Structures are given as structure tokens and as C-alpha cells.
Amino acid sequence: MQKENQKQVNRFTRIGKLLDFINENIDQPLSVEQLADESCWSRWQLQRVFHHETGLNLAQYVRELKLSLAAEQLLGSKSRVVDIALALGFSSEVSFSRTFKNMFAYSPMAYRRRGKRLGLRTPIKLCSRVLDSFDLTARLLQIRIETRPEFTLHCTSGVISGLFSLEPNYQQQVPKIWSEFIYNLPEVEKTSVLSEVSSKHMDIELIGVVGVIDANDDMNAIPYWAGSTAGALLGTTSLDTIDVPAQEYAVIPFTGPIKQLEQVLAWLFSHWIPDSNYDSVDGYELEIYPVNYDPEDSSSYMEYWLPIEPRS
């Protein structure tokens, strides 16, 4: 077993070096053949290993990084679209614009006019804090950058001690607040809010809001709201409401038992943010869960949304 674990670590070291190479040379053409030579795997082996470890197609990953960098340049500079396209290795402005619109649903100029970061991908990073802590499937993370408009949450509120408290209790308190939210739901609304089919059809989300901005630097008394965006809950007397303002976020995907999320967040603050082009800012942090989320299941997926802004 120890020998097999070491093989996995060695394979991830090679993947990590390849990811660093891609990120450092993202403004170059970067063909799969070139990346295979860099990785010391054959072209077929590289694509197979890369997909197995990241869940992504290698060529698609490179293309999305290029387009995300282009989106940042569109928002942060006055460079012409054609200059951005050619600098990132695209053969023409036409092919760049077509590929850009396929990813972001907006042309480069329309994206610039909107002025919001939507759907940006950042380089995959090795979450070294969790390498020896739990299953290795959670340690390669690709964080998205998204702008979320203002929304109203219909919710139940409580108070938690956060990740950086001397005596954190959020792992005990958060489930209690969610249980209270479900208990307070009107019977007629429980199906529409908690049914997987209904929630997808009606675009309903279950969101936990961490009110770090309202904690007044007291990590032992952070407001927490557990609730839903379902419009049908408007006016429900047993629920509170909170308006969460529009904000840019770093979106952290997490698969695994929820108790292990804290290790990923610790890595995020201590490693990812300092090495990124973004700063964390005061704001409401979000936990977005699917319906029927199981906090103990190793295959459960949720997202943590951290307020950020581009580093000046």
C-alpha cells in the first residue's frame, strides 16, 4: 500500500511540473505533442493520465486558460482584440473571437462592455495541505472566477465560531442551523425546495452565507444564514431574509466529507491567494450545496465562494 501511495505521489509530482510549465508558457502555442515531450509521457499516455487525474481534456484545459487570460486582458487593458489574440498564440482574430464566444457566450467586445468576470478558469494547483490527509482525488483544484449578482436568501440564522477561531464549532453548529431551516419550511414548499427534480427545473439553490463581514473581527461570533433562493418562500413568516450584494468570487470546488473542507480553505488562504492575481476582500462567503447533500459522503460535491478582487 505504501509503495502504491508513493507511485501516486510521484505521478502527481510529474503532473504538477507539467501544470507549472503550461502556466509559465500559456502565451505560447502549446501543442499536445510539445506537452507530451515536456512530460516524458507519450501523447496518448499524457492525455489519458491528465484526464484521469484532473477530469479535464488537456487541449481544452490549455484553451480555457488562454481564453481566461484574454478575458482578464479585455477587462484590465485597452489592448485591441486582435493584439490579445495574436499574443496568446491564436492564428487570427476571427478564430479567437469564435472560440471566446463558445466559452463565455459573449464576443470579446461584448464581454469587455459588460465589465464582469464570468466563467474564468485559473491554473490547476496541487493542494499540498491535503496530500497526506485524505484521498488524493481532492488535491488537484481548479478555481473559477465568477461575478454573482445581488440575491435574496430566505433563511434561518445562527452564530458560529469560524475556521480561525481558537475553538471552532462550525462543524457542529452549521448542520444545526440547516436542520432548523428545513424544520421551518412550510410543508407545501418542502417538495419544491428540497426535491432534486424541482430545484433543477426552477433553478433553486441551497446556500449557506458566512457573515465574516458582520463579525466585527470576532471569529467566535460569525453570523451564518442557511437557506434557499426560492422565490416561493417570499413572505414566509418563520424564515428570515438577507440581501447579499453583488460580488466577485473565487469559486472553490470541493469533493469529499465536509469536515475536510477546512484543510482546503487553509491551503487557499496560505498558498493559493498569495500566488494568485487576486486578493481576498471583506464580503459574504458562500457555501453552495446541491439538494440531498450528504456531508459524510466522500463523493459529495459542493462549492465555496470566497469574495475577491483583482490585485492592483
N, C-alpha and C positions, 0 to 999 in steps of 0.2 A: 504493500500500500504506500509506504514512504517513497519507494522508487517511482511509482506511478505519479504521485504528487509532484515529485521533482521534475518529471518529464513535462507535466503541465506547466509548472513554473518556467521551465526553460523555453517552452513553446510560446508562452506569453511574453517572455523577455524578447524573443525574436519579433513577435507581433508588435510589441511596444517600440522597438527600434525602427520598424517599418513605419509605424504611425508617426513617429518623430520625423522621419525622412520625408514623408508626404507633407506634413505640416510645414517643414522648413523649405520645401520646394514647390509649394502649392501654386506659385505663379509660373511654373514650367508645364509643358505639355503632359508629362507623366503617363506614359502608356502602361498597360498591364505588363507588357514584355519588359520594360525598363524596371518596373517594380519587382517583377519576378527575379531579375538579375540581382537586384539590391537585397532581396530577401533570402537568396540561396535556395529557394524552392523553385520547382518548375512552374510554368504559368498555370497549369491545371491544379497542381498541389496548392499553390498560393491562393487561388480563388476559392478552393474547397475549404482550406484552413481558415481563411479570412471570414467566410460566410459562417462557418461553424462557430467561431469564437465571438463574432460581433452581430450575427444575424443580418448583415448587410452585404450587398453586392459591391465588390471592390471598385469597379468603374463608377458605379452610382455614388459611392461614398466620396470619391475624389471630385466628381462633377458637382455634388451638392456643396462641398466645402468651397470650391471655386465660386459657385453662384452666391453663396452666403457672404463671401468676401466681397464680391461685386456689389451685393446689396448694401453692405456697410459703406462702401466707397460712394455709392449713389447717394446715400443719406448724409455722409460726412464730408463730401467734397463737391466741387463744381466741375469735375472732370467730365469730358464728353463720353457718351456711351461707347462709341467706337474705340476710344482710347482705353477704357476699362476692359473692354472685350479683348483687344489685342494684347494688352499687358498680362492678361490671365491665360493666354495661350489659345484663345478661340480663333478660328480661321477667318471669321468675318462678323460684322455687327449683326447681320441677318441671322446667322446660326446661333449667335449668343442670345439675341432677343427671343427667338423661338424657344430655346432651351430654358431661358429665365422664366418666361411666361408659363411653361409647363410645370415648373416647380412652385412658383409663387402666385399663379393665377392672375398676375398683373404684368404688363410690359415694363421694361426698365424705367421708362419715363413716368408711367402711372404710379409705379412703386415709389419713385422719388417724390412725386407730388403728394402722395398720402403721408409721407414722412413718419411712418411707423415701422418698427422692426417686427416682422411677421414671418415665422417659419424658418428662421436662421438656424443652421447647424454649426456647432463648434467641433473642433477636433476631438476624437475619442481619446480619453485619458485612462490610464491604469490607476484604479483606486487602490493604492498600496495599503491604505489603512485596513482594508478588509481581506487582504490576500491570505493571511493566516487565520482569519477569524471565522469565516464560514465559506460555503460552497463558492468556488471560483467563478461561477457563472455570473456573479454580481459585480465583478471588479472592473470590467471594461464599460465605461459610461460615456455616452454622447449626450451632451446637454444642449437643449434648444434655447433660442432666444425668442420670446414672444411678447407682443403687446396685447394686454387684455383690457377691453373697455370696462367702464364702471358697471357694477351689477349689484342687485339687491339680494341678500340672503335671508331666507325665512328660517329661523334657527332657535336653538336653545343655547344658553350661555353658561359659562363657568369660569373658574380660575385654575391655572396650572402653574407648577414650577418647571421652568424650561430646561433645555439641554445643558446650559451653562450655569445652572443653579448648583449650590453646594449640596442640596438634597432634592434632585429632580424627582417629580412624581407624575410626569405627564403620561407615562406608560400605564398608570393606574387610573388617572383622572380622565384622560381623553375618552376611553371606552365608556365610562360612566356618563359623560356628557352626551355621547352619541346614543346611549340607551335611553336617556331622558328625552332626547329629540324624538326618537321613534315612539316612545310611550305617549308623547304629547301630540302626535299626528292624529288628526281626525280620522276615524275609521274609513270614511268614504275616500280619503286621499291616500291611504297607505298603499293601495294597489298601484295607483298611478305614479307615486314617488318611488316605491321600493321594487316595482316589477321591472325586470331587466328589459322585457319587450317594450313596455310603455315608456321607460326612461329613454331608450334609444330613439323611439319614434317621436317623442316630444322634446328631445334634446334637453333632458333634465340631468343636472349634475348634483352629486353629493359632495359638499365642500366643507372642510374644516378651515377656519380662519384663525391664525395665530396673531393676536394683537400686540406684537412686540412694541409697536409704535405707541401704544397706550399704557405700557408697563411702567413708565417713569423710572427706567433703569433698575427696577426691582424684578430680578429674574425669578423670584419666588411668588410673584403675583401677576402672571401674564393672563390677560383675558383670552378666552378661547370660545369660539362660536361653532357649533356643529349644525349643519342644516342643508337646505336644498334651494336651488334657484327656481323651483316650480312656481309658475305664476298662479296656479290654483290655490296655493297656500296663502295668498294675499288676504289679510284681514282675519286670519286665524288667531283668536284671542289667546290661545295657550302658547303661542310662539312669539319670540322677539324678531326684530328685523335689524339688519345692519347694512349700510350702503358702503361698498368697497370701491374706492376711486380707481380710475384708470391707472395703469402702471405697466412698466416694462419688467419682465421677469426672466430669470434663468430657470428653466424647467428641468428638474432632475428626475429621470425615470428610475423607479425602484421596483425590483422583483425580489420577493423573499419575505420572511417573517418581519413584521413591522418593528419588532424590538431591535432589529439590526440596522434600522434606518439611521440611528444616531451616529453610527460609525461612518456612514457615507456623508452625512452632514458635517461631521468633524473634519473629514478629508476635504470637503468642499470649501470650508472656511479657511483651513490652514494651508491648502495646496492649490486647489483649482482657481479660486478667486485671485490670489496674488499673481498667478501665472497667466491669467486671462487679460482681456482688454476691457474688463468691466469692474465696477466697484459695487459692493452691496450698499443699499441705502435704507433709511427708515421707511417702513411701509408695512402693509399687512401681508404676512406669509400665508400661503395657501397649501392645503392638502386636498388633492382631488382623488376621490375614490369611485370605483365602479359599484354598481348595485351588487349586493350579496358578497361584498368584500370579506375575505377571511384573513384576519391579521396573523394567524398562525401558519398559514399555508405557504410553503416555500415557492410556489408558483404564482402567488398573488401579486398583482401589479397595481401600483398607484403612482402618483406624481407629486413632487414637492415643488412649489413655485416660490422662488426667492426674489424679492424686489431688487433690481439692479439698475445701473445707468452706465453708459459708455464712459471709460476713463478718459479724462481730458488731457 
